[in-house]
Amino acid sequence: MWYTLNGFMGSANGAGVLPVDPGRLDDFRGYLDQLLAVSSFSSSRRRGQLLRYLVEHALAGQAAEVTEYGIALDVFGKPTSFDPRLEATVRVEMSRLRRALSDHYADAGAADPWHIELPARGYLLVITPNQAFPAAVAEAPAEIGESRAGKRVSRRWLWVAAAAIAAVVVLLARNGGKPQSPIRSIVVLPFQNLTGDVQKDYLADGVTEQLTDALAQNPSLRVVARTSAFQFKGEGVDIRQIGRQLSADGVIEGSLRSTGGRLFLTVQLDRSADGYHIFSRTFEGSSQELGEMESQIAPLVLSALRPRDTLRAHRTPDPQALDYYLRARAARGRAGAREQFERAVPLLEQAIARDPGYAEAYAELSATYAAAAVNIAPEPVAYAEKARAAATRALELDAQCATARAVFGFLKGMIFSQWKESEADLRDALRLQPQAVLFHNWLGLVLMAQGRFPDAIAELRAAENLDPLIAGPGVTTGLALYMARRYDAAIEQYTKVLEFHPDTTIVHAFLGAAWEMKRDYTRAMAEYQLALPSDPTTELRIIHLLAAEGHTAEARRSLRPIEHAEAGGFHAGAYDLAAIHAALGERDAAFSSLERAREQRDLRFLKVDPMLDPIRQDPRYFALLANAGFQEQ
């Protein structure tokens, strides 16, 4: 029987009229997935993307809206300045697709259950059922007494079985009969914003992050961190190269576009080694339904990778609350720590006000305050208490909220010196979300502060493995090696980071500290000087170096204006001042500074910092260790 979809009747000559029973749309999409796996289509990503674009528009009743200009922007990523009169990209690719379809059905695809034809003019596909192949299936006798509904179900499963057989045949043909290795690692590339409005970038980025976080719940699947994945945003790098750089077996791509007031969210999963197409789907809805569309993606992607695995279901938030939440997350990495904090907090508070049951918004607010408590807060306890309150509410709403659990663990160690409880909470968070880079990093820092260096380095290496293109995880691993007094290994680690991230000048300060501990003061000073222009706090490291070298008069002269800085001037932290006084042999001043650091909750590295070695045998040091929750071994 012939059906039209969404009332679209096609042109006068019938092009675009789809003979696809609405009850068999899933089967047809399954057939399309298998067709796109054939070498004549999978060998060209453009060709496969173009065919899927045309088909999905036809199924949505929008084939008449397809234009050369729209294809150029939506499929080929051309800028809005694209002029079809001057560039023939779309026409050339349409010709190649037309020829590929014709060649396929004249040869290997002759027995396919459907035939797709692209007429010589226009973009309206003609899809016809293969009367020779599906008829036998369609007319298979039913069991006596079977209802019509039962017939439709059994016939549908026969179609699915036929598609599955075709998939096996295609897979074996393409790979010489050899089984493919499973997908053990994936990366979710930044979804393309094809809405034509750059202000909607945060929506496409938010979909990317949400999908990454959801898949990171699976313990058997390595999921590359978003920060490494976003290094490829807008770069147009071939997925084979991306797979090699990130050691990812699978690559997920997607796009967000808007047509006629509707959103279309497309996701596609390919194997990176050969571009083999595994899964794709387009979701349609209003802007108010974006959260519902997002919630459908991750389970479908995971089922294509791990058919027996499931993901924990999440409550769909209020649409406006979701928008505030995504805007808050987009603020990360686009400004300094203080600016990020000041942008994110009001947005998250608006999300919570709009939807008081939104656990993820509370969790994100708790993480924002926790980072601020350690990095920017003049009164860290006040920020830590706000973080704990938000995390508590998140867990009341969702007892399995991994971020809230991790925030509790991070604060217990870094602010409240409850080291055993801190580790327990962070390990619980990692059981809920095993691929979370931030959780591995936080646990590594907590273990490092306790002097448990092998365990700490293992966690930090795990973070590096999940986020290989970012300097931060590698720097933190180097810090653990430095704290463990493995200075040569730390220097090697920092040098490797600089090799890939030469603009990360702060690494020179860490290198300088390692050379200083090796008593190579010339190299240490050279590295400090390289870091100083972009990091004024390196001035304190230079003063420490002068003291360590024995240039005590010069060190004291440089330190004096810093210790007596007026309001608005450069102020040193009490912990940093303690390290300098220790190098100068001024123990009373060192412990006086450490007492102030204790009040500021800044003794987290007291047990392991090499710069405090000169005062480590003083009885006052052991008292401070106990006060900071440590026991000297």
N, C-alpha and C positions, 0 to 999 in steps of 0.2 A: 504494500500500500504506500501511496505517496503522501508525504506530509510537508506542510510549510511550518516554519518556526517563527514565533513571535509576530505572526501576521504578515511576514515579508513574503510577497508573491513573486519577486524576481522581475526581470525585465520582460519585454514583450516576447522575446524569443525563448523565454523559459530559463535563461542562465541564472543560477543562484537559487533555484528551487531545490531543496535538499530532500532526497528520498530517505530520510533517516527517522525511523520511529523514535519519538521522544523517549520512549522507554528503553531505547537502545543507545542513547547518547553516550553513556559510559563505555559501552562496547566499542562504539565508533572511535571515541578518544583513545581507547586502548589500542585499536588498530592503527591510529595515527602515530602513537608512540612507537609501535613496531616498524611502521613505514620509515619513520625518521631515523631508525637505527640501521637501515640499509646503507651500504657504503656510498651509494650515489648521492645520498642526502647527508649522512653523518660526516662525510669527508669535507663538507662545506658548511660551517656554522651559519653563514648568511642564508644559504639556501633553506636549511631547516627552519631557521627563525622566520623567514619570509613565508614559507608554507604554513607554519603554525599560526602566524598572524592572520593570514587570509582565511584560514579555516575558522579560527575563533571569532572573527568578525562575522563570518557567514552564520555560524551557530547562534550568535547573539542577535541576528537579524539586522546587522549593521554593514552588510557587504556594500550597499549602495553608498555608504559614507567613506569608503576607502579611496584615497587619492594618492597620486605619486608623491606629493609633498608630505603627506602623513606617513607613508611608508619610509621615506627618507629619514624623517625625524625619529619615528618610533622603533624601526627595525635596525637601521644603519647608523643611528646616533648622529645624524648630520645636524649642524647648527641651524637655528631659525633663519639664518641668512641664505639657506640653500635655495638655489634657483634651478628648477628642472629644465629650463630652457638652455642652461649652460652646462649642465652635468647630466650624463646619461646613466648614472649608477643604477637607478631603479629599473630602467628599461632593459639594461643589460642583464641584471639579475632575474628579472621576470622571464626573459627569453631563455636563460639557462634553466630556470625552474620548469618552464613549459616543456623543454626538451627532455629534462630528467624524468618528468612524470610520463611522458610519451614512451621513452625508452624502457622504463621500468615495467609498464603494463604490457608492452609488446614482448617482454621476455620473462624475467623471473616473477613478475607480479601478475601474470595472466590469471592465476587462480586466486588472487586476493579477494576477500569477501566484499570489498568496495573498490570502485575505481574513481579516481579524482582527476578531473580534466580542467585545464586552464585554457579557455578559448584564446584565439589569436589576438583579440582586442579586449581591453578592460580587465577588471580584477574580480569578476564574479565567477567563483568556482562552480563547476557542475559535478555533483557527486551522484553516482549511480550504483545500485547494488549489483554485484556480479551474479547474474541469473544462473550461471552454470554451477557456481560453488555453494552459495548459501541456500539455494532452493532445496537441495537434498537435506540440508540441516533443518530448514524451516518446516518441511513436510514430514519429519520423522514421526512415526506413530506414537500417540500418547497412550498411557496406561488406561484401561477401561475405568470409567468413572472419574477421570481426571477433569478438574474444572478448567475453564478458560484461563483463569489466573494462574493455575498450576502449569498449564501449557506454556504460558509466557515465561514463567520462571525457568522451566526446564530448557526451553529453547534459548533463553538468554545465556544459561550456563553452557550450552553447547557452543554458542558463539564465543564465550570467554575461553572455553577449552581450545577452540580452533585458533584463537589469537595466541594462546599460550604456546601451542605447538609451533605456530609460525615464528614466535619469538625464539624458541629453541633452535629451529632451523636456521634462522638468520644469525643467531649468536655463534652457532657452530661453523657456519659458512664463513663468517668474518674472521674467526680465530682458529681456523684449521682444526676444529674439533677439540681444541685444548680448553679446559675450564679456566675461567678468569679468576684471579685472586680477589678476595673480598675487599670491600672498601673499609679500611681501618682508620682513615683520617680524612677529614673534610675541612673545607674553608667556605664560609659564606661571604661572598664578595658583596660590596656595597650595592644595594639595589639602585637601579637607575631611576632618576626622577624625570619622567617623560610627560609630565603634566604641562610643561611650558612655563611654569612658574617657579623660579629658583627659590622663592620663599617657602616652597613645599619640600625642600631638601630634607628637612628634619623628619618628615613623615617617612620618606624612603629609607633614611638612615635608621629611623626607629624600628621599622620592620626588620631590617638587617640585624639589629641588636637583639630584638626580641626572639628571632629565630635562632640566632647564635646561642643565646642564654638557654633556650628551651632544649636544644640538642645537647648542650653541655651537661645535661642531667644524666646522659647515658654513659655508664662506666666503661663500656667496651669500644667507644668511639672517640678518637682524639679530635677535638674541635679547635681549630686555630682561633686565637683570640681576635676580637674585633679590631684592636689597634693595629695588628699586623695586616689583617684583611683590608683595612681602610687605606693602606699604603698604595693600593691599586685603584683607588677611586678615580674614575675618569681617565685612566691610563690606556685602556684598550689593549692590555697585554694578553697574549694567547694563553689559554688555560693550561696548555702543556708546560709552558714556562712557569706559570704560577704554581702548578703542582710540584715542579722540581724545587723551586725556591722555598716552598713551605712544607715540603715532604707531605703533601696532601694527595691522597688517592682520588678524592672526589671534589668537585667544585660546584657550588650552588650559586646560581646567578638569578637575578630577578629584575622586575621593573614595576613602576607604579605610573599609570597614566590615567587621564581623565577625559571622558568623551560624553558630551550631552548631559553633564551633571552627574555622571556615574563614574565610579572608580574601578579600574581594572588592575588587579594585582597578579602578576605572572611570576611563577617560580620554575626553575629548571635545574636539574641535577645531571651532571655529566661526569664520566670517568676522565681524569686528567691525562692519563697515559696515552690514550688514543682518541679522546673526544667522544667516546661511545655514550649515547644518550640513554639515561636510565629512567628519568621521570620528568614530567612537566605538567603544569596545570595552570589555568587562569581562573581567578576568582573575581566575581563582579558584585558590586554593591554600592550603596550610597556612602557618602563621607561618614555618616553616622554608624555605618556597619563595618568600618575598618577594623575595629577590635575583633569582631566575629570572624572576619576573613583571616586575620592574623592567626587566630586560635586554631584554624583548620590546617595551616600549612605544615607546622612541625610534625604532627602525627603522621601525615601522609608521606612526608619526606623520610621520616624514620622507618615507616613500614616498607618503603622501597629499599632501605638499607638493612634493616633488622626486622624481618616480618614478625618475629615472635615478641619483640620488645614493645613496650608502651610508654607513654609519657603521662605524667601526672596532669590531670585537667586543672585549668585555672578559670576562675570567675572572670567573665568579660566585664570590664569597667564601664562606667558612664562615658559616652563618646567625648564630651568636653573635658572630662577628667583625664582621659587617655591623651588628649591633645596637650594639656598642660604638662603631663608626665613626660611625653616625648620631647617637648620643648626644653624641659629641665635637663634631660639626659644629653640633648644636643649641645648644651652649654659647656659640657666637659671638653677640655683640650683646646678651647678657642680663646682662652684668656689666662691671666695669671690665677693662682689659687684663690686669692681674695675675690677677684672679679667673678670667677666661676661660682663661688659660694653665694655671692650676693645676687647673682642671676637665678641660680637654681632654687634656693630656699623659697622665695615668694611663689614661684610656679608650682612647686610641690605642695605648698600650703593651700593654694587655690585648687589643686587636684583633690586634696583631701576634703576641703570644704564642699566641693561639688559632689564627691562620692566618699562618704565617711567609711565605707567598707572596703576601700581600695588598699589591700595589704601591700602591694608592690610600691605604691606611692609612699607609704610609711617607711618601708624598708629603704627606699632610695633616699628619703629624708634623713634616716638614721645614718646611712653611709656617708652622706654629705657632711653632717655634723661631726662624725667620727674622724674623717680626714681633716676637718678644720681644727678639731681639738689637738691634733698632733702637729699640724703644719703652721697654723696661723693664729690660733686663739691666744690672746693675752692671759685669759683665765681658762685653761683647758678643762678644768673640772665642770664648769658651767656648760660648756659645749658638750662634754661627754655625757652629762646628765640629760641633756636634750636628745642626744643620740640614743641613749638607753630607753628613754620614754617612748620614742618613735619605734624602736626595735621591739619593745614590749608589746605595743599595740599591734604591730605587724604580726607577731607570733600569736596574739590572741585571735586575730582574724584568720591566720593561716599557720598552723603549727609546723608546717613543713617549709616555711620560708627560709631558704638557705642564706640569703643576704643578711637578714636580721640576726640569725644565729651567728654568722661570721662577725658581725659588728660587735655583738656581746663579747666574743672571744678576743677580738682585737683590743677593745677598750680595757678588758680585764687585765691584759698584759701591759700594754703601752701606757695606760694612765693609772690603773689601780693596783698594779704589781701583784696580781693574783695569777701567777704563772701557770700553775697546774690546771686551774679552771679555764684559763685562756686557751690552753692547748686542747682541752676536751671539747670546748665549743667549736673551735676551728675545725677539728677533725669531724665533728658532727656535720658542720656545714659542707665539708668536702664529700661526705657520704651522700649528701643530697644533691650536690652539683660538682662531680669529680673533676670537671674540666675548667673550673673557674680559676683563671690566672691570679686574680686578686687574692683569693683565699690561700692559694699555695704561697704567694708572696708574704702575706700576713703571717702564716704559720711559720715560714722560714725565718722571719724577723724575730718572732717569739722564741723559737728554738735557739737562734743565734744569741739572743740576749742572755739566755741561760748557760751559754757556753757549750751547747750540744751541737757542735759544728758539723759532724757527718750528716746528722738528720736534717739540720738546717740547709746545708748545701744541696741535699737531695731534693728538698721541697723547692728551693730556688732554681735548681736545674729544671725541675718540672715546669715551673713558670716560664723559663727561657724556651723550653721545647714547645710550649703552647703559643708563645708570643715571640717568634724568632726574629722579626724584623724591627723590633723596638729596642732602644738602648736601655731603658729602665731595668728590665729583669736581669740583663747582663751586668749592669752596674751593681745591683744589689748582691748578686752572686760574688762579684769581686769584693764587696764590702765584707761578706762573710769570710772569704779567704784571708782578707787583711786582718780581721778580728781574731782569726785563728792563728795569726803570726806566720801564715804561709805567704810571705811577701812576694817571693818569685812567682808563685801561682797567681797572686792578685795582679801583679804587673802584667803577666801574660794575658789575664782575663781583660783587664782594662785596655790593653793594647789592641786586643781583638775587637772590642767594642768601638774603639776609635777608628779602626780600619773600615768598619761598615757605617759609622756615624761620625765622620770627622767634624761635623758642626756642633756636636754635643760637647762644648768646651768645658762643662763642669767636670767631665771625666778627668781632665788634667789635674784638678785639685785632688782627686782620689789617688791618681798616680803619684803626685807629689808626696802625699802622706806615706805611701808604700816605700818610695825611695828614701824618705826621711828616716823611717824606721830601720832601713838598711844602712843608715848613716852615709848615704851618698848625697850629701847636702847640695852639691852643685846641680845634680839632676833634679833634686827636689825643688830647688828654687826656680829652675827653668820651667818646670811644670806649673808651679804656682803662678808664675808670671803670665803663662798662657791662659790660665783660668780667671785671673783677676779682673779683666775688663768686663766680663759678663757676670761675675759673681763677686760682689764687694766683700762678702764674708771671708773670702780667701785671704784677705788682709790679716785675719786672726791666725790663719795657718802660717803665714809668713813670719808673724811675730813669734809663734811657737817655734818655728825653725831657727830663728835667731837665738832664742833662748837655749835650744838644744845644742846649737853650735858653740855656745859659750859667749855669745855677744850679748851679755846680760844688760849692759848699759843701754845699748841701742834698742833692745827689746822693751825695756821699761819705758824708755823715752817714747816709743811708738805706741805703747799700751796706755799711757797716761791720758791722752785726750779721748780715747775710747771709753775708759772707765768713768770719765767725768763729762761725758757728752751731754749737751743741753737738749732740751726737748726739740724733736725734729731732726736731730743728728743721728749718726749711726750708733746703734746700741748693740752691744754684744750680749749673747745669752750667758747666764751664770755658769752653765756647764762648760762652755768654751773658755771662759775666763779661768775656771778651775784648772783646766788642762795647761794653760799658759803658766799660771802660778806654780803648778807642779813642776814644769820644766825649768822654772827659775829657782827651784828649791825653796819656794815660799809656802811651806806647808800650811801654816795658820790661814793665810789668805786663800789657799786652795780649798780647805775644808769650809771656810766661811762661804765661799762661792758655791760649793756643793750643797750646803744647807739651803741656800736660796734656790738652787736647782731642784732640791727635794720638794720645796714648797710649790714650785712650778710644775711638779710631776715630770721632771726631765732627767731622771736617773736610769732610763731604760737600758743604757749600754754601760752602766757603771762596772759591771762584773767583767766585761771583756775588752774594753777600750785600751789599746796599747799606750795611748798618751797619758793614762793615769798610772802607769807602772811605777813612776818615781815615788808614789805615796801608798803603794799597795800594802806595805808592811806596817803601816801606822795603825794602832788600835782603833782610831776613829773611822778608818776605812771599813773595818769589819762591822762596826756598829751601823754604818750607813748601808752596808750590804743587807743586813738583817732588816733594816727599816724599809728597804726597797724590795723586800720579798725574796731575796736571794740567800742561799746558804753556801758559804765558801767550802769548797771540797778539798 
